């Protein structure tokens, strides 16, 4: 699916980039829920780092429940959704368009209500996602976000790395997680730690551990965990620390050493070649794409862990494919 995006999404990406060139937005807001919100956080990080624009997440209830008339004239509003049928996203994006925002639906179902109320549509082009716990649509959304930023900023290096990405994802999908499954098989709680662009990956990992394994998992940035959550860490407490090759790498490695010194059971996921990594995932020529390779590798761990706990990772209990919230 990621390989196909280079051509299948080309026309829509070009149209959006032309809109950006004609009238750059003053700021960017994202709308999303669940895994899509983690993808939106990755996009917001890229926008702020690569373009200098402020980008943040908007809780739909500000509009749908509290009726706020937001001053969003000449802002860019991007709603990210797999199904495009969540009423709160549809109503909020429609309202933001009336209030003067340029609206974009980044959606897998291009015939959905969300796509119909948006000024522009970016199709995720992932095909039907049959599992309740979204996986391929999440990775395809991240790839689409990175491709848009590469085209918007004319970043030839990132475009080249995107060409390598499908092969690297294939490699990540075949990592051996047997020992990690054994280590985590009996855990009931866990923290997942990342930072920067990898913070969205940590949030996605924690959500998947909740959905597929019924583990009370929480995601924190490596900075935020030291403002209180560290008090929960006792000897044997399990943590997944996931690092990329960006400016946060050394801090995450230092945190891993500190946690191990406290007796915590730290599983360190890091790029191939990182000293002290328990599991080294493959990378491309641009660190921007490290989160995609890390998440692809992790999905295999989550599925194996769920099965070891006699759970079906494709059919989490109490969950529906489409969430109806206002």
Beta strands, then each sheet from edge to edge (+ up, - down):
strand 1: 28-31
strand 2: 55-57
strand 3: 76-81
strand 4: 102-107
strand 5: 120-123
strand 6: 189-194
strand 7: 216-221
strand 8: 238-242
strand 9: 265-271
strand 10: 279-281
sheet 1: 2+ 1+ 3+ 4+ 5+
sheet 2: 7+ 6+ 8+ 9+ 10+
end
